[in-house]
Every structure is written in C-alpha cells, then in structure tokens.
C-alpha cells in the first residue's frame, strides 16, 4: 500500500467513524478494532502493520477531523513492542487491549537505590510460590507508581548464575498492599518520582514476560525503545495517564486541544521563554549570547534530522542515544543561557522571578540527563556500537551474582 492509499483510507475511516458523543472507552475500542488507532502495531494486534514513517500521515488525518487520539505514554510506546517480541498470544491480547481501550496504565520499575545505572545488578527478589511469585525489594525513580495499573518490574529469580542470567521480567499489579510507593520531593518543588517498596507483593506466573531467567533480553528491548521515546514521533498524541473512560470523547478532545487535559510535557515553550528573556534583559546583541543561541538553533536542527531518520525506521537504532544526548545538551545550554542573561534575578522564584516557568524548568533540568538512561550510559552504548571500543573490563559476566560484592561490602 502506497502513501496515497494509506492517506485516503485513513481519511475515509476517520471521517465516517469519529463520533464525539461516544464515550472515551467506546471510541478507543473502535480505533483499536479498526487498526487506525495504532497503525504501526501488527495487524493481528490492533494495528495496520505500517512503517513508523507512515504514522504521521495517519495522525494528520485524525487531527483534521478533530478526533481524539488513542492513549499515549510508556504503555503503547514501550510495553507494546516488548509484548510483540516477548509476550505470549494470551499476554498480547490481554495487555494490549488493556492499554488501548480499557484504561490500563504502566510505569517502569527497573532502577534500584544500590544499583544505580547498572540494571543487571538488581537485588529485588522474586520467589516462586506455586502459580504466583512473591516480590520483595526496592525500586526508585518510578513515575506515577501510586496511580498506574501495572509496573514493568525487573527482579532476580536466580542468585547462583551470572547477574545478567538470573533476572526475570514481570508485569506487576501496582495497586496492592505489598506495593508501597513513597513520593520523592525534588528541588523543583514537585514529587514526580517515587521510591517503591515491595513486601511480598504478588504477581501471577501468567504475568511473567519472556520466561524465567529471560529478564535481561526483555530489558534490552525496553531500553532500545526507551531511547526512542524521546522522539515526539513515537507518541500517538492522545492522553497520558489515567482518563475517565465514561466521559464523552468529544469533551476530552476539546480539553486536549486547549491544553487542560494534558499539561505541557518536556521542554515545550522553553525556547520561546528563553528568547523573551534574552530580549527583556537587552542581551540580543551580546556576541556570547548570540553564539549560544546559534548553537541551540543548530542542535535543534540536527535533532530534527535525526528524528526524521528515526521515523524512517521501524526498529529503533543508534539514532535514539544520539537524540537523547542532544536533548540533554540542548536542555543544559538553554538553562545556562537563560539563567546567565538574568544575572542575579536568576536566583528568584515564583512571582518574583522574571519568568517563573523558566526558573522551574532550570530546576528540573538535571532530570533530563538521567531519565530514560543517563548520558553516560548513552555514551558507553555509542562508544561500543559505533566506535567499536572495548567494554570495560570486569569478571561480573562469569561469576555467580551471589558472590559479587555490593553496597557496604565494597567500601574500605
């Protein structure tokens, strides 16, 4: 099917099918069953099997009629491709329908306080108990843990093999007594992340993804698509997080359009705020500021071209880490230029600040270099895969995980 046919079919379907009086749940289900909600998903799982480059064309036709987009977030962008590759037919049918129109939401439960960026050093334990698993341990930097349906959980099921081979990946029901999220207050004043304690939380064996001991291959798939999730083309443009499935689809579409349903995400609007600050403080003719603004413009253009390459590929490649690093660089430079042109006023907050929104962005900026895989991890990945540099030496690949030192045992 060529581009013209895709556009014509999508246009015809959306014009005939969009009904703002349907409930949100009914509209989401109608899109899923038609294949036009997530057109890049396989046909047998509610999609059209289209390449990523065609998704933008379909979204344009949906937006042209004012139709509500399907649920977005890490469920459709990260969990879905993991299910396609590692899930059973039963898991794909159950979880994909849950993500697409039943209101299920997810969060990642990978990082741990003692493991840092070394996800394979996970010490959260999963112990089999008949047809269930009991989870005990701690995860950190978990967004929305208090409200989501499932956590994408990496846990250790075998301590007597090398660390990468003793892991399993679970889809853990997050709203149960054994899962206790604790919000972490950030320096920007918000609490967007959680420390999550597991005290014999229960996960059904049917919710083990990829099989026992296959947690690292599943995690690698997650990480591959997580890097790509910084590309706006990876998102379908619908609501993030839980929504009221019983409200009218047209009402939610109106709220999405005016920005009241989905608060601004990421760094949207920061460029405009920065330009306003440069002019308000009369620094537009400062050669140093002009040079920094030119660098920002250049990096945004490069990232745009990189994202085009990502859209042209059905499987994320090395463009993901490059784009992620570029986002971090842009974020840091925007912060530094914006605070620099303000001088002493850059220390002000709230109503006293020249730009309250920019100051909040500046305080939030370190998260960009951590979320979705740290900058250091991205550079290591590119060093090995692009430059062919050797991995860091170590014996961890061969020794049983139970024999590896950790935490206080490494101090001295």
Helices and strands as residue ranges (DSSP letters): H 3-17, H 24-34, G 43-45, H 52-64, H 74-74, I 75-79, H 80-86, H 89-101, E 106-109, G 119-121, E 125-129, E 132-143, E 150-156, G 163-165, E 167-173, E 179-184, E 193-204, G 205-207, E 208-209, H 215-228, G 232-234, H 249-258, H 270-280, H 287-311, H 319-342, G 343-347, G 350-352, H 356-364, G 365-369, H 375-385, G 401-403, G 407-410
